[in-house]
């Protein structure tokens, strides 16, 4: 069985992502920041890709680079 992907963020990284999620002028940056915060909060990347963002994404690429 594959290992579950997780994401650990420092307080500074979390704050930066929250600012991007709430205020970035580009929608795709806001969406990606929101997805990363959800993964860091414990949701699986697959669940975030399928139902945690506005548009369904491929689970293998939703939180990649």
DSSP file (Angstrom, degrees, kcal/mol; ACC not computed):
  #  RESIDUE AA STRUCTURE BP1 BP2  ACC     N-H-->O    O-->H-N    N-H-->O    O-->H-N    TCO  KAPPA ALPHA  PHI   PSI    X-CA   Y-CA   Z-CA
    1    1 A X              0   0    0      0, 0.0     2,-0.1     0, 0.0     0, 0.0   0.000 360.0 360.0 360.0 138.8    0.0    0.0    0.0
    2    2 A X        -     0   0    0      1,-0.1     2,-0.2     3,-0.0     3,-0.0  -0.381 360.0-105.8 -71.3 147.4    1.3    3.5   -0.9
    3    3 A X        -     0   0    0      1,-0.1     2,-0.3    -2,-0.1    -1,-0.1  -0.494  38.0-108.8 -72.3 142.1    2.2    5.8    1.9
    4    4 A X        -     0   0    0     -2,-0.2     2,-0.3     1,-0.1    -1,-0.1  -0.528  31.5-121.5 -73.2 134.4   -0.2    8.6    2.5
    5    5 A X        +     0   0    0     -2,-0.3    40,-0.3    -3,-0.0     2,-0.3  -0.590  36.5 178.4 -77.3 135.0    1.0   12.0    1.4
    6    6 A X        -     0   0    0     -2,-0.3     2,-0.4    38,-0.1    34,-0.1  -0.839  18.4-147.9-129.8 168.9    1.1   14.6    4.2
    7    7 A X        -     0   0    0     32,-0.4     2,-0.5    -2,-0.3    35,-0.1  -0.965   6.2-165.8-143.0 122.2    2.2   18.2    4.4
    8    8 A X        -     0   0    0     -2,-0.4     2,-0.4    33,-0.0    33,-0.1  -0.933  12.3-168.5-109.5 131.9    3.7   19.9    7.5
    9    9 A X        -     0   0    0     -2,-0.5     2,-0.1    31,-0.1    -2,-0.0  -0.915  18.4-128.9-120.9 143.6    3.9   23.7    7.5
   10   10 A X     >  -     0   0    0     -2,-0.4     4,-2.6     1,-0.1     5,-0.2  -0.373  38.0-103.8 -75.2 168.2    5.7   26.1    9.8
   11   11 A X  H  > S+     0   0    0      1,-0.2     4,-2.3     2,-0.2     5,-0.2   0.886 124.2  51.4 -61.3 -37.9    3.6   29.0   11.3
   12   12 A X  H  > S+     0   0    0      2,-0.2     4,-2.2     1,-0.2    -1,-0.2   0.913 110.2  47.7 -65.9 -43.4    5.2   31.3    8.8
   13   13 A X  H  > S+     0   0    0      2,-0.2     4,-2.4     1,-0.2    -2,-0.2   0.911 112.0  50.3 -63.9 -42.4    4.4   29.1    5.8
   14   14 A X  H  X S+     0   0    0     -4,-2.6     4,-2.4     1,-0.2    -2,-0.2   0.923 110.9  49.0 -61.8 -44.2    0.8   28.6    7.0
   15   15 A X  H  X S+     0   0    0     -4,-2.3     4,-2.2     1,-0.2    -1,-0.2   0.897 110.7  50.6 -63.2 -40.5    0.3   32.4    7.4
   16   16 A X  H  X S+     0   0    0     -4,-2.2     4,-2.3     2,-0.2    -1,-0.2   0.912 111.6  47.3 -64.4 -42.8    1.7   33.0    3.9
   17   17 A X  H  X S+     0   0    0     -4,-2.4     4,-2.9     2,-0.2    -2,-0.2   0.885 110.4  52.6 -65.9 -38.0   -0.6   30.5    2.4
   18   18 A X  H  X S+     0   0    0     -4,-2.4     4,-2.0     2,-0.2    -2,-0.2   0.904 109.6  49.0 -64.4 -40.0   -3.6   32.0    4.3
   19   19 A X  H  X S+     0   0    0     -4,-2.2     4,-2.5     2,-0.2     5,-0.4   0.925 113.1  47.3 -63.2 -43.5   -2.7   35.4    2.9
   20   20 A X  H  X S+     0   0    0     -4,-2.3     4,-1.8     1,-0.2    -2,-0.2   0.923 111.8  50.6 -63.7 -43.4   -2.5   34.0   -0.6
   21   21 A X  H  < S+     0   0    0     -4,-2.9    -1,-0.2     1,-0.2    -2,-0.2   0.881 119.8  36.0 -60.2 -38.8   -5.8   32.1   -0.2
   22   22 A X  H  < S+     0   0    0     -4,-2.0    -2,-0.2    -5,-0.2    -1,-0.2   0.751 133.8  14.5 -89.2 -25.4   -7.5   35.3    1.0
   23   23 A X  H  < S+     0   0    0     -4,-2.5    -3,-0.2    -5,-0.2    -2,-0.2   0.530  77.4 125.0-134.2  -6.2   -6.0   38.1   -1.0
   24   24 A X     <  -     0   0    0     -4,-1.8     6,-0.1    -5,-0.4    -4,-0.0  -0.339  55.1-137.3 -64.8 139.7   -3.9   37.0   -4.1
   25   25 A X  S    S+     0   0    0      4,-0.1     2,-0.6     5,-0.0    -1,-0.1   0.728  84.7  76.0 -70.6 -20.2   -5.1   38.6   -7.3
   26   26 A X  S >> S-     0   0    0      1,-0.1     4,-1.8     2,-0.0     3,-0.7  -0.823  71.2-149.7 -97.8 123.4   -4.9   35.4   -9.3
   27   27 A X  H 3> S+     0   0    0     -2,-0.6     4,-2.5     1,-0.2     5,-0.2   0.853  95.2  56.9 -57.9 -38.4   -7.7   32.9   -8.7
   28   28 A X  H 3> S+     0   0    0      1,-0.2     4,-2.0     2,-0.2    -1,-0.2   0.829 106.9  49.8 -67.7 -28.4   -5.5   29.8   -9.5
   29   29 A X  H <> S+     0   0    0     -3,-0.7     4,-2.5     2,-0.2    -1,-0.2   0.903 110.3  50.1 -72.3 -41.6   -3.1   30.9   -6.7
   30   30 A X  H  X S+     0   0    0     -4,-1.8     4,-2.1     1,-0.2    -2,-0.2   0.915 112.4  47.9 -60.7 -42.4   -5.9   31.3   -4.2
   31   31 A X  H  X S+     0   0    0     -4,-2.5     4,-2.3     2,-0.2    -2,-0.2   0.923 112.3  47.7 -66.1 -44.5   -7.3   27.8   -5.1
   32   32 A X  H  X S+     0   0    0     -4,-2.0     4,-2.5     1,-0.2    -2,-0.2   0.911 111.4  51.0 -64.2 -41.6   -3.9   26.1   -4.8
   33   33 A X  H  X S+     0   0    0     -4,-2.5     4,-2.2     1,-0.2    -1,-0.2   0.912 110.5  49.5 -61.4 -42.5   -3.2   27.8   -1.5
   34   34 A X  H  X S+     0   0    0     -4,-2.1     4,-1.9    -5,-0.2    -1,-0.2   0.907 110.9  49.8 -63.1 -41.9   -6.6   26.7   -0.2
   35   35 A X  H  X S+     0   0    0     -4,-2.3     4,-2.1     1,-0.2    -2,-0.2   0.917 110.2  49.8 -64.1 -43.3   -5.9   23.1   -1.3
   36   36 A X  H  X S+     0   0    0     -4,-2.5     4,-2.4     1,-0.2    -1,-0.2   0.891 109.3  51.9 -63.7 -39.0   -2.5   23.0    0.3
   37   37 A X  H  X S+     0   0    0     -4,-2.2     4,-1.4     2,-0.2    -1,-0.2   0.879 108.5  51.4 -64.5 -37.2   -3.9   24.3    3.6
   38   38 A X  H  <>S+     0   0    0     -4,-1.9     5,-2.1     2,-0.2     4,-0.3   0.899 110.6  48.0 -66.5 -40.4   -6.6   21.5    3.5
   39   39 A X  H ><5S+     0   0    0     -4,-2.1     3,-1.5     1,-0.2   -32,-0.4   0.913 110.7  51.4 -65.4 -41.7   -3.9   18.9    3.0
   40   40 A X  H 3<5S+     0   0    0     -4,-2.4    -1,-0.2     1,-0.3    -2,-0.2   0.800 104.0  59.2 -64.4 -28.0   -1.8   20.4    5.8
   41   41 A X  T 3<5S-     0   0    0     -4,-1.4    -1,-0.3    -5,-0.2    -2,-0.2   0.521 130.6 -91.5 -79.5  -5.1   -5.0   20.2    8.0
   42   42 A X  T < 5S+     0   0    0     -3,-1.5    -3,-0.2     1,-0.4     2,-0.1   0.353  81.7 132.8 115.8  -6.7   -5.1   16.4    7.5
   43   43 A X      < -     0   0    0     -5,-2.1    -1,-0.4     1,-0.1     2,-0.1  -0.497  62.0-108.0 -74.4 148.6   -7.3   15.9    4.5
   44   44 A X     >  -     0   0    0     -2,-0.1     4,-2.4     1,-0.1     5,-0.2  -0.482  19.3-124.4 -74.1 146.1   -6.0   13.5    1.9
   45   45 A X  H  > S+     0   0    0    -40,-0.3     4,-2.6     1,-0.2     5,-0.2   0.866 112.7  56.1 -56.5 -35.3   -4.8   15.0   -1.4
   46   46 A X  H  > S+     0   0    0      2,-0.2     4,-2.2     1,-0.2    -1,-0.2   0.936 108.1  46.0 -62.7 -46.8   -7.2   12.7   -3.3
   47   47 A X  H  >>S+     0   0    0      1,-0.2     4,-2.5     2,-0.2     5,-0.7   0.903 113.2  49.8 -64.2 -40.8  -10.2   14.0   -1.3
   48   48 A X  I  X>S+     0   0    0     -4,-2.4     4,-1.6     3,-0.2     5,-0.5   0.922 111.7  49.0 -63.7 -43.1   -9.1   17.7   -1.8
   49   49 A X  I  <5S+     0   0    0     -4,-2.6     8,-2.8    -5,-0.2    -2,-0.2   0.879 117.1  41.1 -64.0 -38.0   -8.7   17.1   -5.5
   50   50 A X  I  <5S-     0   0    0     -4,-2.2    -2,-0.2     6,-0.2    -1,-0.2   0.827 141.1  -6.1 -83.3 -32.3  -12.1   15.5   -5.9
   51   51 A X  I  <5S+     0   0    0     -4,-2.5    -3,-0.2    -5,-0.2    -2,-0.2   0.424 112.5  78.9-145.3   1.8  -14.2   17.6   -3.7
   52   52 A X  I  <<S+     0   0    0     -4,-1.6     2,-0.3    -5,-0.7    -3,-0.2   0.471  90.7  52.6 -98.1  -1.2  -12.2   20.2   -1.8
   53   53 A X  S   <S-     0   0    0     -5,-0.5     4,-0.0    -4,-0.1   -21,-0.0  -0.834  90.8-105.4-128.3 167.5  -11.7   22.8   -4.6
   54   54 A X  S    S+     0   0    0     -2,-0.3     2,-0.5     1,-0.1    -1,-0.1   0.900 107.3  37.3 -62.1 -42.8  -14.1   24.5   -6.9
   55   55 A X  S    S-     0   0    0     -3,-0.0    -1,-0.1     0, 0.0    -3,-0.1  -0.937  95.9-109.5-113.5 131.6  -13.2   22.5  -10.0
   56   56 A X        -     0   0    0     -2,-0.5     2,-0.3    -6,-0.1    -6,-0.2  -0.324  41.2-164.8 -58.7 135.3  -12.4   18.7   -9.7
   57   57 A X        -     0   0    0     -8,-2.8     2,-0.4   -11,-0.1     5,-0.1  -0.782  30.3 -91.0-120.4 163.3   -8.7   18.0  -10.3
   58   58 A X    >>  -     0   0    0     -2,-0.3     3,-1.8     1,-0.1     4,-1.5  -0.634  35.3-137.1 -70.4 124.6   -6.6   15.0  -11.0
   59   59 A X  T 34 S+     0   0    0     -2,-0.4     4,-0.4     1,-0.3    -1,-0.1   0.775 100.8  58.2 -58.3 -27.1   -5.6   13.6   -7.6
   60   60 A X  T 34 S+     0   0    0      1,-0.2    -1,-0.3     2,-0.1   -14,-0.0   0.669 119.3  27.2 -77.6 -15.6   -2.0   13.0   -8.8
   61   61 A X  T X4 S+     0   0    0     -3,-1.8     3,-0.8     2,-0.1    -2,-0.2   0.461  89.7  98.2-123.4  -3.5   -1.5   16.6   -9.8
   62   62 A X  T 3< S+     0   0    0     -4,-1.5    -3,-0.1     1,-0.3    -2,-0.1   0.860 102.9  19.6 -60.4 -38.5   -3.7   18.7   -7.5
   63   63 A X  T 3  S+     0   0    0     -4,-0.4    -1,-0.3   -28,-0.1     2,-0.2   0.201  97.0 121.3-117.7  16.0   -1.0   19.5   -5.0
   64   64 A X    <         0   0    0     -3,-0.8    -3,-0.1     1,-0.2    -4,-0.0  -0.510 360.0 360.0 -79.4 150.4    2.1   18.9   -7.2
   65   65 A X              0   0    0     -2,-0.2    -1,-0.2     0, 0.0    -3,-0.1   0.436 360.0 360.0   0.3 360.0    4.6   21.7   -7.9
